[in-house]
Amino acid sequence: MGMISSALDRPPRTAAVIGSEDEALTVAGTLAGFFSNGDAAQTAQARLDLLSRSGLFGISVPTEHGGIDVSNTVLADVCAAAAAQSATLADILAAHFVALEHLRSDGTDGHRTVVFSAALAGARLCRATARRNGQDADALPLASSGLGWRLSGEALCTPCTRHADWLLVPARGDGGRAAGVLLATRVEGLHYVANSCEPADRAAPSVEHVLFKDVAVDADAVLPLSAEAAVPQSLDLLLEAARQIGAGRRLLSRLLAAEADDLLDAGLLAARLAAAQAMTAEAGRAIDAAQIGLAEQHRTNAFLAAAAALAVAHEAASHLRLATDRTTQPLPPALAAALRESGRLRREGHPHPPEEDG
């Protein structure tokens, strides 16, 4: 576990223990305030240290490894709550949760023992998107080198990867087999292009541009990736849907604050967000089932549900960005009246969707 354990050379952390799903949501909302534009005096390092100490990085760790293994619906709610105030925080959390799911699905017992324990103590995982000729690529080439491999190329990574502990990189071996490479973020040959992870616009996430220059990869750092439509891919779609919903909530708040805007628009857009929220909840439950189900149909159902949730969430957020959407066909009078009333109620003090029972 040389490449894996090398990330633990940093000073030990002490993270809070989050004991319930409700507490996780509360902590996420509080942290989002610290990451938002209103806290410009804080450095990125200070915000990230606070995040590590919060305990959020451990909430999806399985119970057999000491975590509380919150439902995937709650993971989506956490990312949506973060995205409503800070796109950067939402991207950091989503990347970490998906990387942990890759280890849960594809990692060895050694990977899980080391990384899950570290996550409970506040360690963070990031993800990379390979780049080639200025365009996104599916993977970086992984070349054989003696008993190990070498990794070269470039990638765009989770915001502030340089301050994290591990980076999960999509790679492809000489035979074309897909793999994930789990690297400590301070290994030799890993170069961070920018001088800082502070974004120019604090409202937007600042991806980290990373160069891989003949990075040595040990055998214990390589994970064979699951087939398409596996649980990690479904969770990735779900958490992207959650981030779209969170961004939509932020835009809806602005729309509701503008007294001149049409109440019909406000009601219609709020209804679209609510529909997307319901679909993400259903997709989260499908992924829960896929994590414990043995049948391939469980994984297929989870992927289809997550893809549908993302499509609806993306559409809702897109309409909110336009803020001038009009349907091509007139709405039925009863629905139009209900949506106007919905817009009025939200403007007059009910901006948030009702909490789901249970």
C-alpha positions in Angstrom: 0.0 0.0 0.0 3.0 2.3 -0.6 1.3 4.8 -2.9 -1.9 4.7 -0.9 -0.3 5.2 2.5 1.9 8.0 1.4 -1.0 10.3 1.5 -1.0 9.8 5.3 2.3 11.5 5.7 0.5 14.7 6.6 -0.1 15.7 10.2 -3.0 13.7 11.7 -6.5 15.3 11.6 -9.3 15.2 14.1 -12.8 15.3 12.6 -16.1 15.7 14.3 -18.4 12.6 14.3 -21.7 13.1 12.5 -24.2 10.8 14.0 -27.3 11.2 11.9 -28.6 12.2 8.5 -30.3 15.3 9.8 -27.0 16.4 11.4 -25.2 15.9 8.1 -27.7 18.2 6.3 -27.3 20.9 9.0 -23.6 20.8 8.8 -23.6 21.0 5.0 -25.8 24.1 5.1 -23.6 25.8 7.7 -20.4 25.1 5.8 -22.0 26.4 2.6 -22.2 29.8 4.2 -18.5 29.8 4.9 -17.8 28.9 1.3 -20.1 31.5 -0.2 -19.1 34.9 -1.4 -19.9 36.5 1.9 -16.7 35.0 3.4 -14.1 36.5 1.1 -11.7 37.3 3.9 -11.2 33.5 4.5 -8.4 31.7 2.6 -9.1 28.6 0.7 -7.0 26.6 3.1 -9.0 27.9 6.1 -12.3 26.9 4.5 -11.0 23.4 3.6 -9.6 22.8 7.0 -13.0 23.6 8.5 -14.6 21.2 6.0 -12.2 18.4 6.9 -12.9 18.9 10.6 -16.7 19.0 10.1 -17.1 15.2 9.6 -18.8 15.4 6.3 -16.1 13.4 4.5 -17.0 10.4 6.5 -20.8 10.3 6.2 -20.9 7.7 3.4 -18.4 5.4 4.9 -20.0 1.9 5.4 -21.0 0.9 8.9 -18.6 -2.0 8.9 -15.7 0.5 8.6 -17.1 2.8 11.4 -19.3 5.2 9.3 -23.0 5.8 9.4 -23.4 5.1 5.6 -26.1 7.7 5.0 -28.6 7.0 2.2 -27.8 8.2 -1.3 -30.8 10.5 -1.2 -29.2 12.3 1.8 -25.9 12.5 -0.1 -27.9 14.2 -2.9 -29.6 16.6 -0.4 -26.2 17.5 1.1 -24.8 18.4 -2.3 -27.9 20.3 -3.2 -27.7 22.3 0.1 -24.1 23.1 -0.7 -24.7 24.1 -4.3 -27.5 26.5 -3.3 -24.7 28.7 -1.8 -21.4 27.4 -3.1 -20.7 25.6 -6.4 -17.1 24.9 -5.2 -18.2 23.2 -2.0 -20.8 21.1 -3.9 -18.2 20.0 -6.4 -15.7 19.0 -3.6 -18.3 17.0 -1.8 -19.7 15.2 -4.9 -16.2 14.2 -6.1 -15.3 12.9 -2.7 -18.5 10.8 -2.3 -18.2 9.3 -5.8 -14.5 8.5 -5.3 -15.4 6.7 -2.1 -18.1 4.8 -3.9 -15.5 3.6 -6.5 -13.4 2.2 -3.6 -16.5 0.6 -2.1 -17.3 -1.0 -5.5 -13.9 -1.7 -7.0 -11.3 -1.3 -4.3 -9.5 -4.0 -2.4 -9.9 -4.6 1.3 -6.7 -2.8 1.8 -7.9 0.2 -0.1 -11.1 0.4 1.9 -9.4 -0.1 5.3 -6.9 2.7 4.8 -9.0 5.2 2.9 -12.3 4.8 4.8 -10.5 5.2 8.1 -8.7 8.3 6.8 -12.0 9.8 5.5 -13.6 9.5 8.9 -10.6 11.5 10.2 -11.1 14.2 7.6 -9.1 13.1 4.6 -10.4 14.1 1.2 -10.5 12.4 -2.2 -10.7 14.2 -5.6 -11.4 13.2 -9.1 -9.7 13.9 -12.5 -11.1 14.4 -16.0 -8.5 13.6 -18.5 -7.6 16.1 -21.3 -6.1 15.6 -24.7 -5.5 18.4 -27.2 -7.6 20.8 -25.2 -10.6 18.5 -25.1 -12.0 16.1 -22.5 -10.8 12.5 -22.9 -12.0 9.3 -21.4 -8.7 8.4 -19.7 -4.9 9.0 -19.4 -2.6 6.4 -20.9 -1.1 4.0 -18.3 2.2 2.6 -19.6 3.9 -0.6 -18.3 7.2 0.0 -16.5 8.8 -3.0 -14.9 6.6 -4.2 -12.0 4.5 -1.0 -12.1 3.3 1.7 -14.5 3.9 5.2 -15.6 1.2 7.9 -16.0 1.6 11.0 -18.2 -0.7 13.6 -19.5 -3.0 16.4 -18.2 -6.3 16.6 -16.4 -8.8 19.0 -14.9 -9.4 18.0 -11.3 -11.8 18.8 -8.4 -11.3 22.3 -7.0 -8.3 22.7 -4.7 -7.0 19.2 -5.4 -3.6 20.3 -4.1 -5.0 20.5 -0.6 -6.6 17.1 -0.7 -5.1 13.7 0.1 -5.9 11.4 -2.8 -6.7 11.9 -6.5 -8.6 9.2 -8.5 -7.5 9.3 -12.1 -9.2 7.5 -15.0 -6.6 5.5 -16.9 -6.4 3.0 -19.7 -3.7 0.3 -19.9 -1.7 -0.9 -22.9 -4.4 -3.5 -23.6 -7.2 -1.0 -23.5 -8.6 -2.0 -20.1 -10.1 0.8 -18.1 -8.7 1.4 -14.6 -8.7 4.0 -11.9 -5.4 5.1 -10.4 -5.5 6.3 -6.8 -2.6 8.8 -6.3 -1.5 10.7 -3.2 -1.7 14.4 -4.2 1.9 15.1 -3.4 3.7 12.3 -5.3 6.6 13.1 -7.5 5.7 14.1 -11.1 2.3 15.7 -10.2 2.4 19.4 -11.1 -0.3 21.9 -10.3 -0.4 24.6 -13.0 -1.9 27.5 -11.0 -0.3 29.2 -8.1 -3.4 29.1 -6.0 -6.8 27.2 -5.8 -8.6 30.5 -5.1 -11.1 31.1 -8.0 -11.2 34.4 -9.7 -15.0 34.3 -9.3 -15.9 32.9 -5.9 -19.4 32.0 -7.1 -18.0 29.4 -9.5 -15.9 26.3 -8.9 -12.2 26.6 -9.8 -11.1 23.4 -11.3 -7.5 22.4 -10.7 -5.3 22.0 -13.8 -2.9 19.2 -13.1 0.0 17.8 -15.2 1.2 14.2 -14.9 4.9 13.9 -15.8 6.0 10.3 -15.8 4.3 9.6 -12.5 5.3 6.2 -11.0 2.3 4.1 -10.2 2.6 1.1 -7.9 0.4 -2.0 -8.4 -1.6 -1.3 -5.2 -2.7 2.1 -6.7 -4.6 0.6 -9.6 -8.3 -0.2 -9.3 -10.1 -2.1 -12.1 -13.2 -0.1 -12.9 -16.7 -1.5 -12.9 -18.6 -1.9 -16.1 -20.8 0.9 -17.4 -24.1 1.5 -15.5 -22.4 0.5 -12.2 -23.2 2.1 -8.9 -20.4 4.8 -9.0 -21.6 6.0 -12.4 -25.1 6.2 -11.1 -24.1 8.1 -8.0 -22.1 10.5 -10.2 -25.2 11.3 -12.2 -27.3 11.7 -9.1 -25.0 14.1 -7.4 -24.7 16.2 -10.6 -28.5 16.3 -10.6 -28.4 17.5 -7.0 -25.9 20.3 -7.9 -28.2 21.4 -10.7 -31.1 21.5 -8.2 -29.0 23.5 -5.7 -28.0 26.0 -8.4 -31.7 26.2 -9.4 -32.7 27.0 -5.8 -30.2 29.9 -5.7 -31.6 31.3 -9.0 -35.2 30.8 -7.8 -34.5 32.9 -4.7 -33.3 35.7 -6.9 -36.4 35.4 -9.0 -38.7 35.5 -6.0 -36.9 38.6 -4.7 -37.6 40.5 -7.9 -41.1 42.0 -7.3 -41.6 42.8 -11.0 -41.4 39.1 -12.1 -44.4 37.2 -13.1 -45.8 34.9 -10.4 -46.7 32.4 -13.0 -43.1 32.0 -13.9 -42.1 31.7 -10.2 -44.7 29.0 -9.6 -43.8 27.1 -12.7 -40.1 27.1 -12.1 -40.6 26.1 -8.5 -42.8 23.2 -9.6 -40.0 22.1 -12.0 -37.5 22.1 -9.2 -39.8 20.2 -7.0 -40.3 17.5 -9.7 -36.5 17.2 -10.1 -36.1 16.9 -6.3 -38.7 14.1 -6.3 -36.9 12.3 -9.1 -33.5 12.6 -7.3 -35.0 11.1 -4.2 -36.3 8.2 -6.2 -33.0 7.7 -7.9 -31.2 7.8 -4.5 -33.4 4.9 -3.3 -32.7 3.0 -6.5 -28.9 3.4 -5.9 -29.4 2.3 -2.2 -31.0 -0.9 -3.6 -28.2 -1.4 -6.1 -25.5 -1.2 -3.4 -26.9 -4.2 -1.7 -28.7 -6.1 -4.5 -27.0 -8.9 -6.4 -29.0 -8.7 -9.6 -27.7 -6.7 -12.6 -31.2 -5.3 -12.9 -30.7 -3.4 -9.6 -27.7 -1.5 -11.1 -29.6 -0.9 -14.4 -32.6 0.5 -12.6 -30.3 2.8 -10.6 -28.5 4.1 -13.6 -31.8 4.8 -15.5 -33.3 6.5 -12.5 -30.2 8.7 -12.0 -30.0 9.6 -15.7 -33.7 10.6 -15.7 -33.2 12.7 -12.5 -30.3 14.5 -14.1 -32.2 15.3 -17.3 -35.1 16.8 -15.4 -32.8 18.7 -13.0 -30.8 20.1 -15.8 -33.9 21.2 -17.6 -35.3 22.9 -14.5 -32.0 24.7 -13.8 -31.7 25.8 -17.5 -35.2 27.3 -17.4 -34.3 29.2 -14.2 -31.1 30.5 -15.9 -33.2 31.8 -18.7 -35.8 33.2 -16.2 -38.0 34.0 -19.2 -39.2 30.6 -20.2 -42.6 30.3 -21.7 -44.3 27.0 -22.7 -45.1 26.6 -26.3 -48.6 25.6 -25.4 -50.8 27.6 -23.0 -51.2 26.0 -19.6 -54.6 24.8 -18.5 -56.4 27.5 -16.5 -56.5 25.4 -13.3 -52.8 24.7 -13.4 -51.9 28.3 -14.3 -53.9 29.5 -11.3 -52.3 26.9 -9.0 -48.8 28.0 -10.1 -49.6 31.6 -9.6 -50.7 30.9 -6.1 -47.6 28.8 -5.6 -45.5 31.7 -6.6 -47.4 34.1 -4.3 -47.0 31.8 -1.3 -43.3 31.3 -1.9 -42.7 35.1 -2.3 -44.6 35.8 0.9 -42.5 33.7 3.2 -42.3 30.1 2.0 -39.2 30.0 -0.3 -38.1 26.5 0.5 -39.8 23.3 -0.6 -41.5 21.3 2.2 -39.5 18.8 4.0 -40.2 15.2 3.1 -41.7 13.0 5.7 -39.5 10.4 7.3 
